[in-house]
Amino acid sequence: MAKQQAYDASAIQALKGLEPVRRMPGMYTHTIHPLHILQEAIDNAVDEALAGFGRRITVSLYKDGSAEVEDEGRGVPVDLHREEKKPAVEVAFTMLHAGGKFSKAGDGVYHISGGLHGVGVAVSNALSRRCEVTVYRDGQKHTIAFEGGELKQKLKSERIKEKRSGTVVRIWPDPKYFDSPNIPLAELEHLVRSKAYLLPGLTTVLRVEGRPEQSWTFERGMAQYFERRLEGRELVAPIFAGEKHFDEKSAAERAEIEAGEGAAWAVGWVAEGEVFADSHVNLIPTRSGGTHEAGFRNGIFDALAAFMETRSLAPKGVKLIADDLWQRACFTLSARIVRTQFHGQTKEKLTTRHASKLLELCVRDPFELWLNQHPEEGKKIVELAIEQAMARLARGKKFERKKSSGVATLPGKLVDCASDDTSRNELFMVEGDSAGGSAKEARNKENQAVLPLRGKVLNTMSKDARTVLANKELQAIATAIGVDPHGAADTPDLSGLRYGKIIIMTDADVDGGHIQALLLTFFFMHAPRLVETGHVYVAQPPLFKVEVPSQGKGKPARRVYCLDEDELEEALSQLKKEKVKEGSWEISRFKGLGEMSPEQLWETTMNPDTRRLVRMQLDSRQIAKVRTAFELLMDSGEAEGRRNWMREHWKTVEADV
C-alpha cells in the first residue's frame, strides 16, 4: 500500500490567478470547442455598443487557429489599478472576478451588460496558448501579450496620429483544453449575425481567412430576425412584433424594475413544420431559456385568454393551457435586464426572478390590444390553440398511466396528480415529512405529484438491481416513476414512465446535499436512460428571505428570495439604491424546506414560472466520464482516491457546516 501523505498545512493548496481555470476548465466554459471563450471577447465588444460606444464589431478567424475580435468602443482602461498596482487591462485579463460591470448604483460604466459573473476574458486568456490585446484610446496605441494565461509582454504604449478608439483581442485557443480545437463556423456565423439583429444599427463583420467577408446591418431588429428564422414559411396570422422599455418615471412605479429594462420581440404561429424559440438577454443568447421566456409566454397566453373571454371564444368542455398556445408558436425575444443572474458561467439560462414579471408587463397589454385590433387573425390563433388542446386530450385518452409491473401497486405515501399527460406531469421527491406536507398543499394538483422520502436512501453505487429493488425506499421510487432499475448497456421499456419531470427537492444544507447525491447516484447508475433523455432535475430552493417593508404610496411591502449569499448581497445593494431605509428590512435564513409555508414553497421552488431547476441531462459522450466520477466519489472502495481528490479540489467546494 502506498504511503499516505500527512494531512497537515502542507496538504492545503491555494490556487492563484488563473490556475483554477486551467485545472478545471469545465467549471468555467464549454470544453467541446473554443467558441465560448471567443464569445467572451465578443460579448465585451457588444456591451460597449450596447452602452452607445461604437457601431461596428469585426470577428476574424485565421488559418493558424487564432481568432480576433475588434470593436470601436472606449478601449479597455490601461491606467494603473489602485489596489493591484498593475495596468487595468492586465488585471482584467489575468484575474477572475475583475471587471467594470459590477457597480449598479448609478455610477457604473455599464448600466446594462451581458452578465456579472466576472470571469469573462480572463477565462479566454487562461485557456489560450497566446493572447494579444491592443487598446486604442486617448490618442495612443497600447499593446500587451500573455502566454498560457501569464504575462509575456508588459504593456507598451506609443502615440499615434489616427483618431481611433477601441479594443482588439486576438487569442490562440490551447487545443489541450478542448475536445476539438476548431470553432464551429455555422454557430459563430449565427452568433455574429444575431448581434446585428438584436442591436439595430450595429454592423457586425465576420472574416474567415480564405473566404469572402460577410457583414450584417439591420434597422428593423426583431421583425427582420424573425423573418429570417422563419425561412419563408407561411404564418397562420401576421407577425406580432413590438418593443417596450421602462423609463425612469414608469420604472419608479414598479419596485423591482429599473429604468432601461424591457424587451423587443416578434412572435407568430405556423400550422406545420418545426417551431423555434430564440431568446437573448442583453444580447447574450439564452439557449436554455429562463425567467424572461417564462414571463413572455405567460403574458402572451394571458392576453389571448382575455381576448377569448371578451369574445366568448372559449370551447365548451376544453380547458386551454399555455402549452396548447405555444405548441405551434415561433418567437424571437431580446430582453434587457439591469441585474442579470444566470445559471452557470456559460449564461445559457436566465434566473433573474423579476424578469418574469417584467416581460409579462411588456407584452400582455400590447398583445391584447393587437388581438382586438385584428380580431379575425386573433380567432385563427385561438382555433390553432384549440386544435392543439384537442390533440392533447386525445393523447391523454389513449395513454393509461402504467405501473412498473402488472402486479405493483403505487406507494401509499405517493400523493399523485390528476393528469394522464406524462409530458406535463411532474414528480417532486421531497426530503422529510414536514417538507412533504408543505409540498402537498403547495402543488398544482392537476400535474404535480409528491413523494416524501424518509431519511437517507441506500448508496447504490456498488449494488446490483436485485439489491436495489429489495430496498423499500428505492422500490417505492421505481414503482412511482414506472421504470424498473437498469444499467447503461440495457434498453429498458420507458413506456411505463409516469412523469415527464422527476425533480429532486432537498434542503439547501449538508444533509440535503448528501440525500441529493445518493438519489443522483441511483439515477445515474440504475436509471441512466432517464438521465440521457432529460427527465431528471434538481430543484434549487432559496437560502435567504428578505422582508421589505412598505415604502409609501406605490411601493407596497414585498418579499425577496435569494439563492445564496451572492444573490443576497446583490439584493441588499439594490434595496439601498432604491433608498429603502437601511436596517428596515428583515433577513431570515431557511433551515430547510419544512420551514417554508406552502405559499412560499410554491413561489420559490414549485411554480414553473419562478422556480429554478437544473436538468441532469448528459449525452452519450459524457456518460463514461460521469460514471468514473461517481465511482470515485461514491464507491466505498475508493476512499484513498476520494481523499486525494478532496486534497486537490478542496478550494472549489462551498460547504454549509
C-alpha positions as CSV (number, residue, x, y, z in Angstrom):
1,M,0.0,0.0,0.0
2,A,1.3,3.4,-0.9
3,K,2.5,5.6,1.9
4,Q,-0.1,8.1,2.9
5,Q,0.8,11.8,2.8
6,A,0.5,13.6,6.1
7,Y,-2.7,15.7,6.2
8,D,-1.3,19.0,7.6
9,A,-1.0,22.6,6.4
10,S,1.3,21.5,3.6
11,A,-1.6,19.5,2.0
12,I,-3.7,22.6,1.6
13,Q,-3.3,24.1,-1.8
14,A,-4.2,27.8,-2.6
15,L,-4.7,28.1,-6.4
16,K,-3.6,31.6,-7.6
17,G,-4.6,33.7,-10.5
18,L,-6.0,31.7,-13.4
19,E,-4.8,28.3,-12.2
20,P,-8.4,27.2,-11.1
21,V,-9.5,27.7,-14.8
22,R,-6.6,25.7,-16.2
23,R,-7.1,22.9,-13.6
24,M,-10.9,22.7,-14.1
25,P,-11.9,24.4,-17.4
26,G,-15.3,22.7,-17.4
27,M,-16.4,24.8,-14.4
28,Y,-15.9,28.0,-16.4
29,T,-16.7,27.2,-20.1
30,H,-17.7,24.6,-22.6
31,T,-14.8,22.3,-23.4
32,I,-16.3,20.7,-26.6
33,H,-14.8,23.5,-28.7
34,P,-13.4,27.1,-28.1
35,L,-16.4,29.1,-29.3
36,H,-17.4,30.2,-25.8
37,I,-14.0,31.7,-24.9
38,L,-14.2,33.7,-28.2
39,Q,-17.8,34.7,-27.3
40,E,-16.5,36.3,-24.0
41,A,-14.5,38.7,-26.1
42,I,-17.4,39.3,-28.5
43,D,-19.8,40.0,-25.5
44,N,-17.4,42.6,-24.2
45,A,-17.4,44.4,-27.6
46,V,-21.2,44.1,-27.7
47,D,-21.5,45.6,-24.2
48,E,-19.6,48.7,-25.4
49,A,-22.0,49.0,-28.4
50,L,-25.0,48.5,-26.1
51,A,-23.7,51.3,-23.9
52,G,-23.6,53.6,-27.0
53,F,-19.9,53.3,-27.9
54,G,-19.1,52.1,-31.4
55,R,-21.3,50.9,-34.2
56,R,-19.0,48.2,-35.8
57,I,-17.7,44.8,-34.5
58,T,-15.4,42.6,-36.5
59,V,-14.7,38.9,-35.8
60,S,-11.9,37.2,-37.7
61,L,-10.7,33.6,-37.9
62,Y,-7.2,32.8,-39.2
63,K,-5.7,29.7,-40.6
64,D,-3.1,29.5,-37.8
65,G,-6.0,28.6,-35.4
66,S,-6.3,32.1,-33.9
67,A,-9.4,34.3,-33.6
68,E,-9.7,38.1,-33.2
69,V,-12.4,40.5,-32.0
70,E,-12.2,44.2,-32.9
71,D,-14.6,46.9,-31.6
72,E,-14.9,50.7,-31.7
73,G,-15.6,51.1,-28.0
74,R,-13.8,53.2,-25.4
75,G,-10.9,50.7,-25.1
76,V,-10.1,48.7,-22.0
77,P,-8.6,51.1,-19.4
78,V,-4.8,50.9,-19.3
79,D,-4.0,53.2,-16.3
80,L,-2.7,51.8,-13.1
81,H,-5.2,49.9,-10.9
82,R,-5.2,51.5,-7.5
83,E,-5.2,48.2,-5.4
84,E,-3.4,45.8,-7.7
85,K,-0.7,48.3,-8.8
86,K,-0.9,46.9,-12.4
87,P,-2.4,48.3,-15.6
88,A,-6.1,47.7,-15.5
89,V,-6.0,45.8,-18.8
90,E,-3.6,43.3,-17.2
91,V,-5.9,42.9,-14.2
92,A,-8.9,42.3,-16.5
93,F,-7.1,39.5,-18.4
94,T,-5.3,37.8,-15.5
95,M,-7.7,37.9,-12.6
96,L,-11.1,36.2,-12.1
97,H,-13.9,38.4,-10.8
98,A,-12.3,41.6,-12.1
99,G,-14.3,43.8,-14.5
100,G,-16.2,47.0,-15.0
101,K,-19.8,45.5,-14.7
102,F,-20.2,45.1,-11.0
103,S,-21.3,48.6,-10.0
104,K,-25.0,49.1,-10.4
105,A,-25.6,52.0,-8.1
106,G,-25.9,54.6,-10.9
107,D,-22.1,55.4,-11.0
108,G,-21.1,52.3,-13.0
109,V,-19.7,52.4,-16.5
110,Y,-22.3,49.9,-17.7
111,H,-26.0,50.3,-16.9
112,I,-26.9,47.2,-18.9
113,S,-24.4,44.5,-19.8
114,G,-24.2,40.8,-20.7
115,G,-23.7,39.3,-17.3
116,L,-22.0,39.8,-13.9
117,H,-20.1,36.6,-13.4
118,G,-16.8,38.5,-13.6
119,V,-14.7,35.7,-15.2
120,G,-15.1,36.8,-18.8
121,V,-12.0,37.3,-20.9
122,A,-9.8,36.1,-18.1
123,V,-11.0,32.6,-18.9
124,S,-10.3,33.2,-22.6
125,N,-6.8,34.1,-21.7
126,A,-6.3,31.2,-19.3
127,L,-7.3,28.6,-21.9
128,S,-5.2,30.1,-24.8
129,R,-1.7,29.4,-25.8
130,R,-1.3,33.1,-26.5
131,C,-3.5,36.2,-26.1
132,E,-2.6,39.6,-27.6
133,V,-4.6,42.8,-26.6
134,T,-4.3,46.1,-28.4
135,V,-6.1,49.1,-27.0
136,Y,-6.7,52.4,-28.8
137,R,-7.6,55.4,-26.6
138,D,-6.6,58.9,-25.8
139,G,-4.5,59.2,-29.0
140,Q,-2.3,56.2,-28.1
141,K,-1.9,52.6,-29.0
142,H,-1.3,50.2,-26.1
143,T,-0.2,46.6,-26.6
144,I,0.1,43.7,-24.1
145,A,0.5,39.9,-24.6
146,F,0.0,36.8,-22.5
147,E,1.1,33.1,-22.9
148,G,-0.6,30.3,-21.1
149,G,-2.5,32.9,-19.1
150,E,0.6,34.6,-17.8
151,L,2.0,38.0,-18.7
152,K,4.5,37.6,-21.5
153,Q,4.9,41.2,-22.8
154,K,4.4,44.1,-20.5
155,L,2.1,47.0,-21.6
156,K,3.7,49.1,-24.3
157,S,2.3,52.5,-25.3
158,E,3.0,54.7,-28.3
159,R,1.5,57.9,-29.6
160,I,-0.4,57.6,-32.9
161,K,-1.8,60.2,-35.4
162,E,-5.1,58.5,-36.3
163,K,-8.2,59.3,-34.2
164,R,-9.3,55.9,-33.1
165,S,-10.7,54.1,-30.0
166,G,-11.5,50.5,-29.3
167,T,-10.0,47.2,-28.3
168,V,-8.6,44.3,-30.4
169,V,-8.3,40.9,-28.7
170,R,-6.6,38.0,-30.5
171,I,-6.5,34.6,-29.0
172,W,-4.9,31.2,-29.9
173,P,-7.0,28.6,-28.1
174,D,-5.0,25.8,-26.5
175,P,-6.2,22.5,-28.0
176,K,-5.4,20.5,-24.9
177,Y,-8.4,22.1,-23.1
178,F,-11.0,21.2,-25.8
179,D,-12.4,18.1,-27.4
180,S,-12.0,19.8,-30.8
181,P,-9.7,22.8,-31.5
182,N,-12.0,24.1,-34.3
183,I,-14.6,26.8,-33.7
184,P,-17.8,25.7,-35.5
185,L,-18.3,28.2,-38.3
186,A,-22.1,27.8,-38.5
187,E,-22.6,28.6,-34.8
188,L,-20.2,31.5,-35.0
189,E,-21.9,33.0,-38.0
190,H,-25.3,32.7,-36.3
191,L,-23.9,34.4,-33.2
192,V,-22.2,37.3,-35.0
193,R,-25.2,37.8,-37.3
194,S,-27.7,37.8,-34.4
195,K,-25.9,40.6,-32.7
196,A,-26.7,42.9,-35.6
197,Y,-30.4,41.9,-35.5
198,L,-30.5,42.4,-31.7
199,L,-29.0,45.9,-31.8
200,P,-30.5,47.8,-34.8
201,G,-27.9,50.0,-36.5
202,L,-24.9,47.9,-35.3
203,T,-22.7,46.4,-38.1
204,T,-21.1,43.1,-37.4
205,V,-18.5,41.6,-39.7
206,L,-17.2,38.0,-40.0
207,R,-13.9,37.4,-41.7
208,V,-12.7,33.8,-42.2
209,E,-9.2,33.7,-43.9
210,G,-9.6,32.2,-47.3
211,R,-13.3,33.0,-47.6
212,P,-15.4,36.1,-48.7
213,E,-16.1,38.6,-45.9
214,Q,-19.7,38.7,-44.6
215,S,-21.3,41.7,-42.9
216,W,-24.7,42.5,-41.5
217,T,-26.6,45.7,-40.5
218,F,-30.3,45.7,-39.7
219,E,-32.6,48.5,-38.8
220,R,-35.9,46.7,-38.1
221,G,-34.4,44.4,-35.4
222,M,-36.6,41.6,-34.1
223,A,-39.0,41.6,-37.0
224,Q,-36.2,41.1,-39.5
225,Y,-34.6,38.5,-37.3
226,F,-37.9,36.6,-37.0
227,E,-38.4,36.7,-40.8
228,R,-35.0,35.2,-41.4
229,R,-35.6,32.4,-38.8
230,L,-39.0,31.7,-40.4
231,E,-37.3,30.9,-43.8
232,G,-40.3,32.0,-45.9
233,R,-42.9,29.7,-44.2
234,E,-46.5,30.9,-44.1
235,L,-47.9,32.1,-40.8
236,V,-51.5,31.5,-39.5
237,A,-51.8,35.2,-38.7
238,P,-49.5,38.2,-39.3
239,I,-46.4,38.6,-37.2
240,F,-46.8,40.3,-33.9
241,A,-43.7,42.4,-33.2
242,G,-43.1,45.1,-30.6
243,E,-40.8,46.7,-28.2
244,K,-41.2,48.2,-24.7
245,H,-38.7,49.7,-22.3
246,F,-39.4,51.4,-19.0
247,D,-38.2,55.0,-18.5
248,E,-37.4,56.4,-15.1
249,K,-41.0,57.5,-14.4
250,S,-42.6,54.2,-15.3
251,A,-39.9,52.2,-13.5
252,A,-40.4,54.2,-10.3
253,E,-43.9,52.8,-10.1
254,R,-42.6,49.3,-10.0
255,A,-40.2,48.5,-7.1
256,E,-38.1,45.8,-8.8
257,I,-37.9,47.3,-12.3
258,E,-35.2,49.7,-13.3
259,A,-35.0,52.4,-16.0
260,G,-33.8,51.0,-19.3
261,E,-35.2,47.5,-18.7
262,G,-37.6,46.0,-21.2
263,A,-37.8,43.8,-24.3
264,A,-38.2,43.6,-28.1
265,W,-40.0,40.7,-29.6
266,A,-41.6,39.0,-32.6
267,V,-43.9,36.1,-32.5
268,G,-46.0,34.1,-35.0
269,W,-47.8,30.8,-35.3
270,V,-47.3,28.2,-38.0
271,A,-49.7,25.3,-38.8
272,E,-47.0,22.8,-39.6
273,G,-43.2,22.3,-39.6
274,E,-40.7,22.9,-36.9
275,V,-41.0,25.8,-34.5
276,F,-38.2,27.8,-32.9
277,A,-37.7,29.8,-29.7
278,D,-34.7,32.2,-29.9
279,S,-34.2,34.3,-26.9
280,H,-31.5,36.7,-25.7
281,V,-30.7,38.8,-22.6
282,N,-28.6,41.9,-23.1
283,L,-27.6,40.3,-26.5
284,I,-26.4,37.1,-24.8
285,P,-28.1,34.0,-26.4
286,T,-30.1,32.1,-23.7
287,R,-30.4,28.7,-25.4
288,S,-32.0,27.1,-22.3
289,G,-34.5,30.0,-21.8
290,G,-35.2,31.1,-18.3
291,T,-37.4,33.6,-16.4
292,H,-37.6,36.1,-19.2
293,E,-39.0,33.4,-21.6
294,A,-41.5,32.2,-18.8
295,G,-42.8,35.8,-18.4
296,F,-43.1,36.3,-22.1
297,R,-45.1,33.1,-22.6
298,N,-47.3,34.0,-19.6
299,G,-48.0,37.5,-20.9
300,I,-48.9,36.3,-24.4
301,F,-51.1,33.5,-23.1
302,D,-52.9,35.8,-20.5
303,A,-53.6,38.3,-23.3
304,L,-55.1,35.5,-25.5
305,A,-57.2,34.2,-22.6
306,A,-58.6,37.7,-22.0
307,F,-59.4,38.0,-25.8
308,M,-61.2,34.7,-25.8
309,E,-63.2,35.6,-22.7
310,T,-64.2,39.0,-24.1
311,R,-65.4,37.5,-27.4
312,S,-66.8,34.2,-25.9
313,L,-64.4,32.0,-27.9
314,A,-63.6,29.5,-25.2
315,P,-64.7,26.0,-26.3
316,K,-67.1,24.0,-24.1
317,G,-65.5,21.1,-22.2
318,V,-61.9,22.0,-23.2
319,K,-59.7,23.9,-20.8
320,L,-56.9,25.7,-22.8
321,I,-53.4,25.6,-21.2
322,A,-50.4,27.6,-22.1
323,D,-48.7,24.6,-23.8
324,D,-51.6,24.5,-26.3
325,L,-50.8,28.0,-27.5
326,W,-47.1,27.5,-27.6
327,Q,-47.0,24.2,-29.4
328,R,-47.1,25.9,-32.8
329,A,-45.5,29.2,-31.9
330,C,-42.2,30.6,-33.1
331,F,-40.7,33.7,-31.5
332,T,-37.5,35.8,-31.2
333,L,-37.0,37.7,-28.0
334,S,-34.4,40.2,-26.8
335,A,-34.7,41.3,-23.2
336,R,-32.7,44.0,-21.4
337,I,-32.1,43.4,-17.7
338,V,-30.0,45.5,-15.4
339,R,-29.4,42.9,-12.6
340,T,-28.8,39.7,-14.5
341,Q,-28.4,36.3,-12.8
342,F,-27.6,33.3,-15.0
343,H,-27.4,29.6,-14.3
344,G,-23.7,28.7,-14.8
345,Q,-20.8,30.5,-16.3
346,T,-21.9,30.0,-19.9
347,K,-25.0,32.1,-19.3
348,E,-27.4,29.9,-21.2
349,K,-30.3,30.2,-18.8
350,L,-31.6,33.4,-17.1
351,T,-32.6,33.0,-13.4
352,T,-33.3,36.7,-12.6
353,R,-36.6,36.5,-10.7
354,H,-38.1,39.8,-11.6
355,A,-37.5,39.2,-15.3
356,S,-40.7,37.1,-15.4
357,K,-42.9,39.9,-14.2
358,L,-41.0,42.4,-16.3
359,L,-41.7,40.5,-19.6
360,E,-45.4,40.0,-18.6
361,L,-45.8,43.7,-18.2
362,C,-44.0,44.3,-21.5
363,V,-46.1,42.1,-23.7
364,R,-49.5,41.4,-22.1
365,D,-51.3,44.7,-22.8
366,P,-49.7,45.3,-26.3
367,F,-50.7,41.8,-27.5
368,E,-54.3,42.1,-26.1
369,L,-54.6,45.4,-27.9
370,W,-53.2,43.9,-31.1
371,L,-55.7,41.0,-30.9
372,N,-58.6,43.4,-30.5
373,Q,-57.4,45.4,-33.5
374,H,-57.0,42.2,-35.6
375,P,-60.0,40.1,-34.3
376,E,-60.1,37.8,-37.4
377,E,-56.4,37.0,-37.1
378,G,-56.8,36.5,-33.4
379,K,-59.6,34.0,-34.0
380,K,-57.2,32.0,-36.2
381,I,-54.6,31.8,-33.4
382,V,-57.3,30.7,-31.0
383,E,-58.5,28.0,-33.4
384,L,-54.9,26.7,-33.8
385,A,-54.5,26.6,-30.0
386,I,-57.9,24.7,-29.6
387,E,-56.7,22.2,-32.2
388,Q,-53.6,21.5,-30.1
389,A,-55.8,21.2,-26.9
390,M,-58.0,18.6,-28.6
391,A,-54.9,16.7,-29.8
392,R,-53.5,16.8,-26.2
393,L,-56.8,15.4,-24.8
394,A,-56.9,12.7,-27.4
395,R,-53.4,11.6,-26.5
396,G,-54.4,11.5,-22.9
397,K,-57.3,9.2,-23.6
398,K,-55.1,6.8,-25.5
399,F,-52.5,6.7,-22.8
400,E,-53.3,5.0,-19.5
401,R,-50.6,5.5,-17.0
402,K,-48.8,2.2,-16.3
403,K,-47.2,0.8,-13.2
404,S,-43.7,-0.6,-13.3
405,S,-45.1,-4.1,-13.5
406,G,-48.5,-5.6,-13.7
407,V,-48.7,-6.6,-10.0
408,A,-47.1,-3.5,-8.5
409,T,-49.2,-1.0,-6.5
410,L,-48.3,2.6,-6.2
411,P,-46.6,3.6,-2.9
412,G,-49.0,4.6,-0.2
413,K,-47.1,7.8,0.6
414,L,-47.2,9.0,-3.0
415,V,-49.6,11.9,-3.5
416,D,-50.4,11.5,-7.2
417,C,-51.6,14.1,-9.7
418,A,-54.8,14.0,-11.7
419,S,-53.5,14.4,-15.2
420,D,-52.8,11.5,-17.5
421,D,-50.5,13.6,-19.7
422,T,-47.0,12.2,-18.9
423,S,-45.3,15.1,-20.8
424,R,-46.8,17.6,-18.4
425,N,-46.7,15.6,-15.2
426,E,-44.0,16.3,-12.5
427,L,-42.9,14.2,-9.5
428,F,-41.3,16.0,-6.6
429,M,-39.1,13.7,-4.4
430,V,-39.1,15.7,-1.2
431,E,-36.9,15.3,1.8
432,G,-38.8,14.7,5.0
433,D,-42.5,14.5,6.0
434,S,-42.7,18.2,7.1
435,A,-41.5,19.5,3.7
436,G,-43.7,16.8,2.1
437,G,-46.7,18.2,3.9
438,S,-46.0,21.7,2.6
439,A,-45.3,20.4,-0.9
440,K,-48.7,18.5,-0.9
441,E,-50.5,21.8,-0.1
442,A,-48.4,23.9,-2.4
443,R,-48.5,21.8,-5.5
444,N,-50.7,22.1,-8.6
445,K,-52.9,19.0,-8.1
446,E,-53.5,18.8,-11.8
447,N,-50.0,17.8,-12.8
448,Q,-47.7,17.8,-9.8
449,A,-47.2,14.7,-7.6
450,V,-45.2,14.5,-4.3
451,L,-43.2,11.5,-2.9
452,P,-41.9,12.2,0.6
453,L,-38.6,10.5,1.5
454,R,-37.7,9.4,5.0
455,G,-34.0,9.9,5.8
456,K,-31.1,9.0,3.5
457,V,-31.6,6.3,0.8
458,L,-29.3,3.5,0.2
459,N,-26.0,4.2,-1.5
460,T,-26.5,2.2,-4.7
461,M,-23.0,2.8,-6.2
462,S,-21.9,-0.9,-5.9
463,K,-25.3,-2.5,-5.7
464,D,-27.0,-4.7,-8.3
465,A,-30.6,-4.3,-9.4
466,R,-31.8,-7.1,-7.1
467,T,-30.4,-5.3,-4.0
468,V,-31.8,-2.0,-5.2
469,L,-35.3,-3.4,-5.5
470,A,-35.0,-5.1,-2.1
471,N,-34.8,-1.7,-0.5
472,K,-38.3,-0.4,0.3
473,E,-37.5,3.3,-0.3
474,L,-35.9,2.7,-3.7
475,Q,-38.6,0.2,-4.7
476,A,-41.2,2.9,-3.9
477,I,-39.2,5.4,-6.1
478,A,-39.0,2.9,-9.0
479,T,-42.7,2.0,-8.7
480,A,-43.8,5.6,-8.6
481,I,-41.8,6.6,-11.6
482,G,-42.9,3.5,-13.6
483,V,-39.4,2.4,-14.8
484,D,-37.5,-0.5,-13.4
485,P,-33.8,-0.2,-12.5
486,H,-31.5,-0.9,-15.4
487,G,-27.8,-0.5,-16.5
488,A,-26.1,1.7,-19.1
489,A,-26.0,-1.1,-21.6
490,D,-29.6,-2.1,-21.2
491,T,-32.6,-1.0,-23.4
492,P,-35.3,-0.6,-20.8
493,D,-39.0,-0.2,-21.5
494,L,-39.8,3.5,-20.8
495,S,-43.4,3.3,-22.0
496,G,-44.5,3.0,-18.3
497,L,-42.9,6.3,-17.4
498,R,-45.5,8.2,-15.4
499,Y,-43.8,11.7,-15.2
500,G,-42.1,13.9,-17.7
501,K,-40.1,15.6,-15.0
502,I,-38.6,13.8,-11.9
503,I,-37.5,16.6,-9.5
504,I,-35.2,16.0,-6.5
505,M,-36.1,18.6,-3.9
506,T,-34.0,18.6,-0.8
507,D,-32.9,21.2,1.8
508,A,-30.1,23.6,0.9
509,D,-27.8,22.2,3.6
510,V,-25.2,19.4,4.0
511,D,-27.8,16.7,4.8
512,G,-29.9,17.8,1.8
513,G,-26.8,17.7,-0.4
514,H,-26.0,14.2,0.8
515,I,-29.5,12.9,0.0
516,Q,-29.3,14.6,-3.4
517,A,-26.0,12.9,-4.1
518,L,-27.4,9.5,-3.1
519,L,-30.5,10.0,-5.3
520,L,-28.4,11.1,-8.3
521,T,-26.2,8.0,-7.8
522,F,-29.3,5.9,-8.0
523,F,-30.5,7.6,-11.3
524,F,-27.1,7.7,-12.9
525,M,-26.2,4.1,-12.0
526,H,-29.6,2.4,-12.1
527,A,-31.8,4.5,-14.4
528,P,-29.3,6.1,-16.8
529,R,-31.8,6.2,-19.7
530,L,-33.9,8.6,-17.7
531,V,-30.9,10.9,-17.3
532,E,-29.9,10.6,-21.0
533,T,-33.5,11.5,-22.1
534,G,-33.5,14.5,-19.8
535,H,-36.2,13.5,-17.3
536,V,-34.2,14.1,-14.1
537,Y,-33.9,17.5,-12.4
538,V,-32.6,19.0,-9.2
539,A,-34.6,21.9,-7.6
540,Q,-32.7,24.9,-6.2
541,P,-34.6,26.3,-3.2
542,P,-33.5,29.8,-1.9
543,L,-31.4,30.0,1.2
544,F,-32.5,33.5,2.3
545,K,-35.7,35.5,2.5
546,V,-35.7,39.3,2.8
547,E,-38.9,41.0,4.0
548,V,-39.0,44.6,2.7
549,P,-41.5,47.0,4.4
550,S,-43.8,49.3,2.6
551,Q,-42.1,52.4,1.2
552,G,-45.2,54.5,1.0
553,K,-47.5,55.2,-1.9
554,G,-47.0,52.9,-4.9
555,K,-44.4,50.8,-3.1
556,P,-46.1,48.1,-1.0
557,A,-44.3,45.6,1.2
558,R,-42.7,42.8,-0.6
559,R,-40.6,39.6,-0.2
560,V,-37.3,38.9,-2.0
561,Y,-35.8,35.4,-2.2
562,C,-32.1,34.8,-2.7
563,L,-30.5,31.6,-3.8
564,D,-27.2,32.2,-1.9
565,E,-25.1,34.8,-0.2
566,D,-24.0,36.4,-3.6
567,E,-27.7,37.0,-4.5
568,L,-28.4,38.3,-1.0
569,E,-25.6,40.9,-1.3
570,E,-26.9,41.9,-4.8
571,A,-30.5,42.2,-3.4
572,L,-29.4,44.4,-0.5
573,S,-27.4,46.6,-2.8
574,Q,-30.5,47.1,-4.9
575,L,-32.6,48.0,-1.9
576,K,-30.1,50.6,-0.9
577,K,-30.2,52.0,-4.4
578,E,-34.0,52.2,-4.2
579,K,-33.4,54.3,-1.0
580,V,-35.1,51.7,1.3
581,K,-34.1,52.7,4.8
582,E,-31.1,50.5,5.8
583,G,-31.9,48.1,8.5
584,S,-35.7,48.3,7.9
585,W,-35.7,45.0,6.1
586,E,-35.6,41.7,7.8
587,I,-33.4,38.9,6.6
588,S,-34.1,35.2,7.5
589,R,-32.3,32.1,6.5
590,F,-34.2,28.9,5.7
591,K,-33.0,25.9,7.7
592,G,-35.0,23.6,5.4
593,L,-38.0,23.3,3.1
594,G,-40.1,22.3,6.1
595,E,-39.8,25.9,7.4
596,M,-41.5,27.3,4.3
597,S,-45.2,27.8,4.2
598,P,-47.0,26.2,1.2
599,E,-47.3,29.6,-0.4
600,Q,-43.5,30.2,-0.1
601,L,-42.6,26.7,-1.3
602,W,-44.8,27.2,-4.4
603,E,-43.5,30.6,-5.2
604,T,-39.8,29.7,-4.8
605,T,-39.4,26.0,-5.8
606,M,-42.5,24.6,-7.4
607,N,-44.1,27.3,-9.6
608,P,-42.8,26.7,-13.2
609,D,-42.6,30.4,-13.8
610,T,-40.4,31.3,-10.8
611,R,-38.5,28.2,-9.7
612,R,-35.0,27.2,-10.6
613,L,-34.3,23.7,-11.9
614,V,-31.1,22.1,-13.0
615,R,-31.5,19.5,-15.7
616,M,-29.3,16.4,-15.2
617,Q,-29.0,15.6,-18.9
618,L,-25.9,14.1,-20.5
619,D,-25.1,12.9,-24.0
620,S,-23.6,9.5,-24.7
621,R,-20.1,11.0,-24.8
622,Q,-20.3,12.2,-21.2
623,I,-21.8,9.1,-19.6
624,A,-18.4,7.3,-19.2
625,K,-16.8,10.3,-17.7
626,V,-19.6,10.9,-15.2
627,R,-19.7,7.2,-14.3
628,T,-16.0,7.4,-13.4
629,A,-16.6,10.5,-11.3
630,F,-19.5,8.7,-9.4
631,E,-17.3,5.7,-8.8
632,L,-14.6,7.9,-7.3
633,L,-16.9,9.9,-5.1
634,M,-19.5,7.3,-4.0
635,D,-17.8,3.9,-4.2
636,S,-16.9,2.6,-0.7
637,G,-13.7,1.0,-2.1
638,E,-12.4,4.4,-3.4
639,A,-11.6,6.0,0.0
640,E,-8.0,6.7,-0.9
641,G,-8.8,8.2,-4.3
642,R,-11.6,10.3,-2.8
643,R,-9.1,11.6,-0.2
644,N,-6.7,12.6,-2.9
645,W,-9.5,14.2,-4.9
646,M,-10.5,16.3,-1.9
647,R,-6.9,17.4,-1.3
648,E,-6.8,18.7,-4.9
649,H,-10.2,20.2,-5.2
650,W,-10.9,21.5,-1.6
651,K,-10.8,25.1,-2.7
652,T,-13.6,24.7,-5.2
653,V,-16.1,23.3,-2.6
654,E,-18.5,25.5,-0.7
655,A,-19.7,23.7,2.4
656,D,-22.5,24.8,4.8
657,V,-21.3,23.3,8.1
